[in-house]
Amino acid sequence: MTFAERAARLAGIAGALAGWRPDEFWAATPRELETLLAAFTGGGGGGHPPPDAAVIAALKEQFPDG
């Protein structure tokens, strides 16, 4: 599954669970999305730290917005 496909799926879940519109999904931080999903699943968030600057830079290079 591509990044775009995963993002679309998460946006759909956020919309269905919390009524988020696409602009609200894209404006949310990963922590906010994690909190939303944890609230509906009863999970604790998985314990993974957010990506650091190097990981984000690598992802931007791998998945350019063009």
FIDREN-717850 format. One record per residue (C-alpha): residue number from 1; residue in one letter; chain; y, z, x. Coordinates in Angstrom, 1 decimal. Layout:
// residues N
<atom pos="NUM" code="A" unit="A" y="Y" z="Z" x="X"/>
...
This chain:
// residues 66
<atom pos="1" code="M" unit="A" y="0.0" z="0.0" x="0.0"/>
<atom pos="2" code="T" unit="A" y="3.4" z="-0.9" x="1.4"/>
<atom pos="3" code="F" unit="A" y="6.4" z="1.4" x="1.7"/>
<atom pos="4" code="A" unit="A" y="8.1" z="-0.4" x="-1.2"/>
<atom pos="5" code="E" unit="A" y="5.0" z="-0.1" x="-3.4"/>
<atom pos="6" code="R" unit="A" y="4.8" z="3.7" x="-2.6"/>
<atom pos="7" code="A" unit="A" y="8.5" z="4.2" x="-3.2"/>
<atom pos="8" code="A" unit="A" y="8.2" z="2.4" x="-6.6"/>
<atom pos="9" code="R" unit="A" y="5.3" z="4.5" x="-7.6"/>
<atom pos="10" code="L" unit="A" y="7.1" z="7.7" x="-6.6"/>
<atom pos="11" code="A" unit="A" y="10.2" z="6.6" x="-8.5"/>
<atom pos="12" code="G" unit="A" y="8.1" z="6.0" x="-11.6"/>
<atom pos="13" code="I" unit="A" y="6.5" z="9.5" x="-11.3"/>
<atom pos="14" code="A" unit="A" y="9.9" z="11.1" x="-10.8"/>
<atom pos="15" code="G" unit="A" y="11.2" z="9.2" x="-13.9"/>
<atom pos="16" code="A" unit="A" y="8.2" z="10.1" x="-16.0"/>
<atom pos="17" code="L" unit="A" y="8.1" z="13.8" x="-15.0"/>
<atom pos="18" code="A" unit="A" y="11.8" z="14.7" x="-14.8"/>
<atom pos="19" code="G" unit="A" y="13.6" z="11.8" x="-16.3"/>
<atom pos="20" code="W" unit="A" y="15.2" z="10.7" x="-13.0"/>
<atom pos="21" code="R" unit="A" y="16.9" z="7.3" x="-13.1"/>
<atom pos="22" code="P" unit="A" y="16.4" z="5.0" x="-10.1"/>
<atom pos="23" code="D" unit="A" y="19.8" z="6.0" x="-8.6"/>
<atom pos="24" code="E" unit="A" y="18.8" z="9.7" x="-8.9"/>
<atom pos="25" code="F" unit="A" y="15.5" z="9.0" x="-7.1"/>
<atom pos="26" code="W" unit="A" y="17.1" z="7.1" x="-4.2"/>
<atom pos="27" code="A" unit="A" y="19.9" z="9.8" x="-3.9"/>
<atom pos="28" code="A" unit="A" y="17.3" z="12.6" x="-3.7"/>
<atom pos="29" code="T" unit="A" y="16.2" z="14.0" x="-0.3"/>
<atom pos="30" code="P" unit="A" y="12.5" z="14.2" x="0.6"/>
<atom pos="31" code="R" unit="A" y="12.8" z="18.0" x="0.0"/>
<atom pos="32" code="E" unit="A" y="14.1" z="17.5" x="-3.5"/>
<atom pos="33" code="L" unit="A" y="11.3" z="15.1" x="-4.3"/>
<atom pos="34" code="E" unit="A" y="8.8" z="17.5" x="-2.8"/>
<atom pos="35" code="T" unit="A" y="10.2" z="20.4" x="-4.9"/>
<atom pos="36" code="L" unit="A" y="10.0" z="18.3" x="-8.1"/>
<atom pos="37" code="L" unit="A" y="6.4" z="17.2" x="-7.5"/>
<atom pos="38" code="A" unit="A" y="5.4" z="20.8" x="-6.5"/>
<atom pos="39" code="A" unit="A" y="6.9" z="22.1" x="-9.8"/>
<atom pos="40" code="F" unit="A" y="4.8" z="19.8" x="-11.8"/>
<atom pos="41" code="T" unit="A" y="1.6" z="20.1" x="-9.8"/>
<atom pos="42" code="G" unit="A" y="1.8" z="23.8" x="-8.9"/>
<atom pos="43" code="G" unit="A" y="1.5" z="22.9" x="-5.3"/>
<atom pos="44" code="G" unit="A" y="3.3" z="24.5" x="-2.4"/>
<atom pos="45" code="G" unit="A" y="4.5" z="21.3" x="-0.8"/>
<atom pos="46" code="G" unit="A" y="1.7" z="20.7" x="1.7"/>
<atom pos="47" code="G" unit="A" y="3.5" z="22.5" x="4.5"/>
<atom pos="48" code="H" unit="A" y="4.6" z="19.3" x="6.3"/>
<atom pos="49" code="P" unit="A" y="8.0" z="19.5" x="7.9"/>
<atom pos="50" code="P" unit="A" y="10.5" z="16.7" x="7.1"/>
<atom pos="51" code="P" unit="A" y="10.5" z="13.7" x="9.6"/>
<atom pos="52" code="D" unit="A" y="12.8" z="14.1" x="12.6"/>
<atom pos="53" code="A" unit="A" y="15.3" z="11.6" x="13.8"/>
<atom pos="54" code="A" unit="A" y="12.8" z="9.7" x="16.0"/>
<atom pos="55" code="V" unit="A" y="10.4" z="9.2" x="13.1"/>
<atom pos="56" code="I" unit="A" y="13.2" z="8.0" x="10.8"/>
<atom pos="57" code="A" unit="A" y="14.4" z="5.6" x="13.5"/>
<atom pos="58" code="A" unit="A" y="10.9" z="4.2" x="13.9"/>
<atom pos="59" code="L" unit="A" y="10.5" z="3.8" x="10.2"/>
<atom pos="60" code="K" unit="A" y="13.8" z="2.0" x="9.9"/>
<atom pos="61" code="E" unit="A" y="12.7" z="-0.4" x="12.6"/>
<atom pos="62" code="Q" unit="A" y="9.3" z="-0.9" x="11.0"/>
<atom pos="63" code="F" unit="A" y="10.7" z="-1.3" x="7.5"/>
<atom pos="64" code="P" unit="A" y="14.2" z="-2.9" x="7.8"/>
<atom pos="65" code="D" unit="A" y="16.4" z="-3.1" x="4.7"/>
<atom pos="66" code="G" unit="A" y="17.0" z="-6.8" x="4.9"/>
